[in-house]
Amino acid sequence: MLYHFYSPQLDIIHRGKVRDSIRVDNKSRMIIVTDRISAFNKNLENAIPDKGAVLNKLTNWWFDFTKDIIPNHFIKEIDPNINLVQEAKPIKLEMIVRAYITGSMWRGYEEGQRVFCGVAVPDGLKKNDPFPTPIITPTTKDKDDSEITEKEIFERKLTSKAVFKKMKETALALFKRGSDHLAEKGIILVDTKYEFGMLGRKLILIDEIHTPDSSRFWSAADYKKNPRKAEQIDKEFVRQWMLKNKVDGVVPSVLSKKVTEETSRRYKQIYETITGLIFDIPVGNQKARIYQNLVAHSYIKHGYVAIIQGDDADLDYCKKIETHLKDFQIHTEFRRLSAAYAGQQIIEFSAKLNSSLEPAVVIVVTGRSNSLGSAVAANLNCPVISCPSFSDRSDYLINIHSSLQHSSSAMTVMDPQNAAYSAIKSLNVPELRSHLSQKIAQRKSDLMRSDETINS
């Protein structure tokens, strides 16, 4: 399951409750849809199997189904969990369209509230009753998702009157398209949210559309039998379980195994019901699949090597190692750390790298004591190679014992080229090993020719 996404080769510009955004260039970004699930404005500790792929593929289906109403930011699907999208300027509003009075709105109505986000609703409504026509109750796009009136939107200059008018018209058109299609599938679209952005001067649809995360769905058959107890076939199932399982008045942060499995089943079922397609993604290691797809689309290289220097004077030595790595399809990065003065940095660096998507190796360059290599190796779950930067043979003879005797799970390699090739072998990527085999074969061939020249 994909709860946390990290690659040292990619620039994460935003982590949301479910989606992570990766910078590609000035015109596009990648959106990673994780298996995280949120409720009551917090992320739960569980991941829901295949949830991210369901949301991503369902959103892509709806994007195609509604592109005649409004263009959207979708460019292509890189992986079942990843889209490449156009870089738009988001409008900091969520357009909530409601066709029925239920949920938090009903709770407010029961307490006497009759105006929501500046929209008046009539007296005499019962739980789950339909409105005469769908209404729009916008909220701010921030950590609080606060209700906001049309007047306040313009006072805060969140968008112009002309753009907001277009947003309202489009939201209602999308809601009608969604409602009509879902009605054919025996589903009621109760309420949902839409998000918009500007691509230059053009309004486009962004984020997601008509998913179990962004919408409330009811079974039409159940609603017909008993409107007050219609079966909810969306994320509300999780919310209701949390409300029923409060501890000292606080909703839980961990779902039971049974609820996790049932939530996954419901998400897949919703996808298949809405699209008429079988939910089919490759079985196996999810992170390995994502890694292979990102490599195939040239967004990351086969592996990552961090070259850590313990002293500013080690930079030239580090560059010698980098020279021998340039022939391989890997990403290299220099870091400056210290066992004595940057212990917290080592812990933070290691915590990130330990969750990296791609194979990784760290080469530590430092003179004399190998304490930096030991500190780094003690915190990492990937191979660590120490390559002491001895200045000359005398330095080597004096300090080699200190380097070798330091307690460490890092291997010690004395030559820059050997350190580089040891890193390539440690990455254990077939493509890199094949390239290294070619270099070894070339070296053997050169030796044979040299031998023939000498003997001729």
Buried (B, 14 or more C-beta within 10 A) or exposed (E): BBBBBBBBBBEBEEBBBBBBBBBBEEEBBBBBBBBBBBBEEEBBEBBBBBBBBBBBBBBBBBBEBBEEBBBBBBBEBBBBBBBBBBBBEEBBBBBBBBBBBBBEBBEBBEEEEEEBBBBEBEEEBEBBBBBEEBBBBBBBBEEEEEBBBBEBBEEEEBBEEEBBEBBBEBBBBBBBBBBEBBEEEBBBBBBBBBBBBBBEEEBBBBBBBBBBBBBBBBBBEBBEEEBEEBBBBBBBBBBEBBEEEEEEEEBBEEBEEEBBEBBBEBBBBBBBBBBEEEBEBEEEEBBEBBBBBBBEBEBBBBBBBBBBBBBEEBBEBBEBBBEBBEEBBBBBEBBBBBBEEBEEEBEEBBEEBEEBBBBBBBBBBBBBBBBBBBBBBBBBEBBBBBBBBBEEEEBEEEBBEBBEEBEBEBBBBBEBEBBBBBBBBBBEBEBBEEBBEEBEEEEEEEEEEEEEEEEE
